[in-house]
Amino acid sequence: MPFVMAGLDGALIFALIGAIVAEFVGAQAGLGMLIQSLNFNMDLVLIRTCGNAGQRPHRYEPRRDNTMPRLSGGLLVAVGVLVALTAATHVASADDLAEFIGRSDQNGSMITHYGYVTHVNGVADADLFFDPANPTAATARVTYFATTTLNSRHVLGNIITTATTPGTLTFYVRDSGGATFNNPSSFAVGSPVAAFALRYYNVLNVQGANALGQQIGIASATASAQGSGLRLRVTAAGGGTLLSNDPANFVSVFLIGGTIVTEP
């Protein structure tokens, strides 16, 4: 009997998830259809309420790790991120849609952007990590990855500005942790839930040189992103290091954190 009850415990969760996913695809009624309808109406509160139907009652609170029962929470995160980043919440208070931390690496004319999401409106911060007690890239559920191409660079005194042609910014919801800043492509893993055309603009205020003689400075960046009928404004700040000042092949690293908001 204990084995039967344990099997039912997991089977009920997967049965509900399977039914909702099936309703996303082809149903004309049901919870999945309701979630899609609320998506179009930009109703984050009710979306989260529907997502909670896939969670266990409070007394059966799942463990906060990457074991199988957490898939119900993963579904909720995926739905919440999808709605927040593609349906948008055009609220009068102009709250941030999301917050993030990451890195941008310049190698010649190519710039690679990658990192993870630390906050999404309508989603509990703890649900954004497989281990909420250790919120790092390695435990992040939601990551992003983009590449852009440099097409403008200007220098005035200690100010260096750069801009890029549009690239593609993609957000991913992961089935497991494992992202690491030692491997940029590790952030492009999981189910893509939103994609935007991204133009990146960066300002580096050079403050001096480090012990290796490399220029370091205060970085600020903005980016405009557009997709799914939505315009986003990304604002970030942090620090930058110019690893190579060779005009034929500039190499720079920027560590940044910032916010994502909607634009009219």
Secondary structure, 3 states (H helix, E strand, C coil): CHHHHHHHHHHHHHHHHHHHHHHHHHCCCCHHHHHHHHHHCCCHHHHHHHHHCCCCCHHHCCCCCCCHHHHHHHHHHHHHHHHHHHHCCCCCCCCCCEEEEEEEEEECCEEEEEEEEEEECCECHHHHECCCCCCCHHHECEEEEEEEEEEEEEEECCEEEEEEEEEEEEEEECCCCCCECCEHHHHCCCEEEEEEEEEEEEEEEEEEECCCCCEEEEEEEEEEEEECCEEEEEEEEEEEEEEECCCCCCEEEEEEEEEEEECC
